[in-house]
Amino acid sequence: MNGTASSEGSADVAAIRAAVRALCDDFPGEYWRALDRERAYPTDFVRALTEAGFLAALIPEEYGGSGLSMRAAVAIMEEIQASGCNGAACHAQMYIMGTVLRHGSAAQKARWLPPIASGSLRLQAFGVTEPTSGTDTLALRTTAVRAGDRYIVNGQKIWTSRAEHSDLMLLLARTTPREEAESRTAGLSVFLLDMREADGLTIRPIRTMMNHATTEVFFDNMAVPAENLIGEEGKGFRYILSGMNAERILIGAECIGDAKWFIEKASAYAKERVVFGRPIGQNQGVQFPIARAYAQMRAAELMVHAAADRYEAGRDCGAEANMAKMLAAEASWTAGDMCVQTHGGFGFAEEFDVERKLRETRLYQVAPISTNLVLSYLAEHVLGLPRSY
Ligand SMILES: Cc1cc2nc3c(=O)[nH]c(=O)nc-3n(C[C@H](O)[C@H](O)[C@H](O)COP(=O)(O)OP(=O)(O)OC[C@H]3O[C@@H](n4cnc5c(N)ncnc54)[C@H](O)[C@@H]3O)c2cc1C
């Protein structure tokens, strides 16, 4: 799967979609159901995506990646979800590296990006959220204190997804006490933590309503080499923010894929299920929620594409990325709820996959950022309303 952002056209994106579909055909509903029951990691699926080069879509070719555009990456994540698979197991491998790519030194990029591109190193754990600070990232309490050529890290993260299936973690920690920092957003730093060689690191899985491999992580006098600091000390919050747009756009694309899966599944069932001597889909009471979900999905899809295009052009896309994630997550939830209703009792049966997909897609109204925080961003930064927190 080779290509460059500049040369890639709609035919290339269509070919990428077809290739993702073909790969996903090998991972049908039974595969995901069995994993869901055990809360097990989809190792074979992730390996197949890695070997096909899809997870290295956004890594430039000079570092061994596929060098594709954000539109292509959007197509990959959307198709995974629309095929009934779940990209949450590995989507972060696609975008977390962006912080290293944008803010890492030449030596860091040369050292880390090629193995991340090949998949021999996994960078798919993102240690930002903490139990006490929640959405208020600037209040996080994990500290990293410089001691010679190392930093000593103490603290705790929560909801650090895929930590058990990742070699590296992008870690945000406080390097200057809040009261001594030169500004509200200064004093946090980003580290590329090599979990394979970390002493004083404990990872505990958290069982959730869907199969998500999320964890809580504890740091007890854990040393990180100073050379693993990304960019300048104290500027980590800005570096993390700059990566969040890609995350929101790609998760928006996943939600569009989920919505398409629900709409297709509901339409097919409504055509074949006969009650009162006719297909249920002949009743407008059944048709209209499907049609409404379709319209809502298409509108959200336009916003995902608008955000991806602005991102690709290097323009500010904070508002579009936030709106794309919010609208797409709402569209996938509406479509999922409609799909359950269309299936009646069978919407609750495990073998139909509807209830599993519904549990999986619900997350995206909360993570990576909750709807209220998207709305407050728009209110303040787009509409000029007073800051609320
Ligand atoms: C399964 C899962 C996987 C995750 N993966 C990761 C990960 O890999 N890495 C990572 O760092 N984090 C991860 N997260 C964390 C996720 O980003 C947070 O859960 C999310 O940002 C919300 O933060 P919180 O849970 O602390 O909620 P809180 O901040 O406690 O907020 C609770 C509720 O109050 C609302 N709220 C809070 N403040 C305000 C306000 N000022 N105005 C209006 N409403 C407000 C929020 O919108 C939310 O609905 C994950 C979470 C889950 C559940």
The ligand as an SDF file (V2000), in Angstrom:
LIG
                    3D

 53 58  0  0  0  0  0  0  0  0999 V2000
  -12.9470    3.1550   27.6260 C   0  0  0  0  0  0  0  0  0  0  0  0
  -12.1670    4.4150   27.7600 C   0  0  0  0  0  0  0  0  0  0  0  0
  -10.9540    4.5490   27.1180 C   0  0  0  0  0  0  0  0  0  0  0  0
  -10.1940    5.6970   27.2960 C   0  0  0  0  0  0  0  0  0  0  0  0
   -8.9270    5.7680   26.7530 N   0  0  0  0  0  0  0  0  0  0  0  0
   -8.0820    6.7680   27.1500 C   0  0  0  0  0  0  0  0  0  0  0  0
   -6.7060    6.7350   26.7960 C   0  0  0  0  0  0  0  0  0  0  0  0
   -6.2390    5.8160   26.1010 O   0  0  0  0  0  0  0  0  0  0  0  0
   -5.9030    7.7170   27.2770 N   0  0  0  0  0  0  0  0  0  0  0  0
   -6.3690    8.7330   28.0560 C   0  0  0  0  0  0  0  0  0  0  0  0
   -5.5870    9.5890   28.4690 O   0  0  0  0  0  0  0  0  0  0  0  0
   -7.7050    8.8140   28.3900 N   0  0  0  0  0  0  0  0  0  0  0  0
   -8.5480    7.8400   27.9590 C   0  0  0  0  0  0  0  0  0  0  0  0
   -9.8750    7.8740   28.3240 N   0  0  0  0  0  0  0  0  0  0  0  0
  -10.3500    8.9510   29.1760 C   0  0  0  0  0  0  0  0  0  0  0  0
  -11.3670    9.8600   28.4990 C   0  0  0  0  0  0  0  0  0  0  0  0
  -10.7190   10.7250   27.6240 O   0  0  0  0  0  0  0  0  0  0  0  0
  -12.1320   10.5640   29.6330 C   0  0  0  0  0  0  0  0  0  0  0  0
  -12.9300    9.6050   30.2770 O   0  0  0  0  0  0  0  0  0  0  0  0
  -12.9700   11.6910   29.1100 C   0  0  0  0  0  0  0  0  0  0  0  0
  -12.1570   12.7110   28.5930 O   0  0  0  0  0  0  0  0  0  0  0  0
  -13.8530   12.2630   30.2230 C   0  0  0  0  0  0  0  0  0  0  0  0
  -13.0770   12.5020   31.3770 O   0  0  0  0  0  0  0  0  0  0  0  0
  -13.5260   11.9100   32.7840 P   0  0  0  0  0  0  0  0  0  0  0  0
  -13.8890   10.4900   32.6240 O   0  0  0  0  0  0  0  0  0  0  0  0
  -12.4740   12.2070   33.7850 O   0  0  0  0  0  0  0  0  0  0  0  0
  -14.8220   12.6970   33.1360 O   0  0  0  0  0  0  0  0  0  0  0  0
  -14.9550   13.9920   34.0490 P   0  0  0  0  0  0  0  0  0  0  0  0
  -13.9530   15.0280   33.6730 O   0  0  0  0  0  0  0  0  0  0  0  0
  -15.0190   13.5560   35.4690 O   0  0  0  0  0  0  0  0  0  0  0  0
  -16.3850   14.4990   33.5900 O   0  0  0  0  0  0  0  0  0  0  0  0
  -17.5770   13.7800   33.9200 C   0  0  0  0  0  0  0  0  0  0  0  0
  -18.7390   14.4030   33.1560 C   0  0  0  0  0  0  0  0  0  0  0  0
  -18.8710   15.7810   33.5510 O   0  0  0  0  0  0  0  0  0  0  0  0
  -18.8180   16.6020   32.3860 C   0  0  0  0  0  0  0  0  0  0  0  0
  -18.0590   17.8300   32.7190 N   0  0  0  0  0  0  0  0  0  0  0  0
  -16.8910   17.9450   33.3980 C   0  0  0  0  0  0  0  0  0  0  0  0
  -16.5300   19.2320   33.4800 N   0  0  0  0  0  0  0  0  0  0  0  0
  -17.4740   19.9520   32.8510 C   0  0  0  0  0  0  0  0  0  0  0  0
  -17.6650   21.3390   32.5860 C   0  0  0  0  0  0  0  0  0  0  0  0
  -16.7890   22.2620   32.9970 N   0  0  0  0  0  0  0  0  0  0  0  0
  -18.7770   21.7140   31.9050 N   0  0  0  0  0  0  0  0  0  0  0  0
  -19.6850   20.7930   31.4910 C   0  0  0  0  0  0  0  0  0  0  0  0
  -19.5500   19.4730   31.7020 N   0  0  0  0  0  0  0  0  0  0  0  0
  -18.4650   19.0600   32.3680 C   0  0  0  0  0  0  0  0  0  0  0  0
  -18.0800   15.8240   31.3220 C   0  0  0  0  0  0  0  0  0  0  0  0
  -18.4850   16.2370   30.0350 O   0  0  0  0  0  0  0  0  0  0  0  0
  -18.5270   14.3960   31.6350 C   0  0  0  0  0  0  0  0  0  0  0  0
  -19.7370   14.1200   30.9790 O   0  0  0  0  0  0  0  0  0  0  0  0
  -10.6930    6.7570   28.0890 C   0  0  0  0  0  0  0  0  0  0  0  0
  -11.9590    6.6240   28.6930 C   0  0  0  0  0  0  0  0  0  0  0  0
  -12.6780    5.4880   28.5530 C   0  0  0  0  0  0  0  0  0  0  0  0
  -14.0000    5.3730   29.2790 C   0  0  0  0  0  0  0  0  0  0  0  0
  1  2  1  0
  2  3  1  0
  2 52  2  0
  3  4  2  0
  4  5  1  0
  4 50  1  0
  5  6  2  0
  6  7  1  0
  6 13  1  0
  7  8  2  0
  7  9  1  0
  9 10  1  0
 10 11  2  0
 10 12  1  0
 12 13  2  0
 13 14  1  0
 14 15  1  0
 14 50  1  0
 15 16  1  0
 16 17  1  0
 16 18  1  0
 18 19  1  0
 18 20  1  0
 20 21  1  0
 20 22  1  0
 22 23  1  0
 23 24  1  0
 24 25  2  0
 24 26  1  0
 24 27  1  0
 27 28  1  0
 28 29  2  0
 28 30  1  0
 28 31  1  0
 31 32  1  0
 32 33  1  0
 33 34  1  0
 33 48  1  0
 34 35  1  0
 35 36  1  0
 35 46  1  0
 36 37  1  0
 36 45  1  0
 37 38  2  0
 38 39  1  0
 39 40  1  0
 39 45  2  0
 40 41  1  0
 40 42  2  0
 42 43  1  0
 43 44  2  0
 44 45  1  0
 46 47  1  0
 46 48  1  0
 48 49  1  0
 50 51  2  0
 51 52  1  0
 52 53  1  0
M  END
$$$$
